[in-house]
Amino acid sequence: MSTFHALVWIDHKESHVLMFDREHVESQRIHSRSHHKHSGKADDHAAYFTEVVQALQGSHEVLLTGPGKARTEFLAWCKHHHSDTAQRIVDNIAADHPTDKQLVALARQYFKKFDNMAADPSQL
């Protein structure tokens, strides 16, 4: 699905990739196959992070969220290995374990505010 906005909720075990527009939401869950769940080494999660990057194809702006260090490790890994994806990540915010419906509501609220600010030349 090619959409303008996406949200990634990520921890060391799984990620939820939600791509959406005004009328549609597409959800994908990606599970880590790593046995190094909390190693602190992003390269231990390279295959997992690569799957998340692939799931984001077609999105232009990505909101990254999750409960712990995995989101910051993912962002750092993207900066090193997939700079085009890292450039599309507009923010990185903490979130515990919301439902997909709550995540979509959070993302829609965030991007509405983000888009309004981006459209205002005084905010650029």
ZIMOUR-V370254 format. One record per pair of residues at least 4 apart in sequence whose ideal C-beta (glycine too) atoms are under 6 Angstrom apart, sorted by the first residue. I is the first residue (numbers start at 1). J is the second residue. D is the distance in Angstrom with one decimal. If there is no record, write none. Layout:
i | j | d
I | J | D
I | J | D
//
This chain:
i | j | d
1 | 19 | 5.1
1 | 26 | 4.4
2 | 58 | 3.7
3 | 19 | 4.5
3 | 20 | 5.9
3 | 21 | 4.9
3 | 59 | 5.7
4 | 60 | 4.9
5 | 20 | 5.9
5 | 61 | 5.4
5 | 111 | 5.0
6 | 19 | 4.6
6 | 56 | 5.6
6 | 59 | 3.7
6 | 62 | 4.8
7 | 18 | 4.6
7 | 63 | 4.7
7 | 103 | 5.7
7 | 107 | 4.0
8 | 15 | 5.8
8 | 17 | 5.4
8 | 64 | 5.3
9 | 16 | 4.5
9 | 65 | 5.2
9 | 66 | 5.3
9 | 103 | 5.6
10 | 15 | 4.1
10 | 66 | 4.4
10 | 70 | 5.0
10 | 71 | 5.2
10 | 74 | 5.6
11 | 66 | 5.3
11 | 67 | 5.7
11 | 68 | 6.0
11 | 70 | 4.8
12 | 37 | 4.4
12 | 38 | 6.0
12 | 70 | 4.8
13 | 32 | 5.6
14 | 29 | 5.9
14 | 31 | 4.9
15 | 30 | 4.8
15 | 52 | 5.2
16 | 29 | 5.7
17 | 28 | 4.6
17 | 55 | 4.2
18 | 27 | 5.3
18 | 103 | 5.8
18 | 104 | 5.8
19 | 26 | 4.8
19 | 59 | 5.7
20 | 25 | 4.4
25 | 104 | 5.5
27 | 100 | 5.5
28 | 55 | 5.1
30 | 51 | 4.8
30 | 52 | 5.7
32 | 48 | 4.2
34 | 44 | 5.5
34 | 45 | 5.4
34 | 48 | 6.0
36 | 44 | 4.0
39 | 44 | 4.8
42 | 73 | 4.4
42 | 77 | 4.1
45 | 49 | 5.3
49 | 74 | 5.6
49 | 77 | 5.0
53 | 82 | 5.1
53 | 85 | 5.1
56 | 62 | 6.0
61 | 90 | 5.0
62 | 88 | 5.0
62 | 89 | 4.8
63 | 91 | 5.6
63 | 107 | 5.4
63 | 110 | 5.6
64 | 71 | 5.2
64 | 89 | 5.2
64 | 92 | 4.6
65 | 93 | 5.2
65 | 95 | 4.3
66 | 70 | 5.6
66 | 71 | 4.1
67 | 96 | 5.2
69 | 73 | 5.7
71 | 92 | 5.8
75 | 92 | 5.7
77 | 81 | 5.7
78 | 82 | 4.8
78 | 85 | 4.7
78 | 86 | 3.9
79 | 86 | 4.4
98 | 102 | 3.6
98 | 103 | 5.3
110 | 114 | 5.9
111 | 115 | 5.7
117 | 123 | 4.4
//
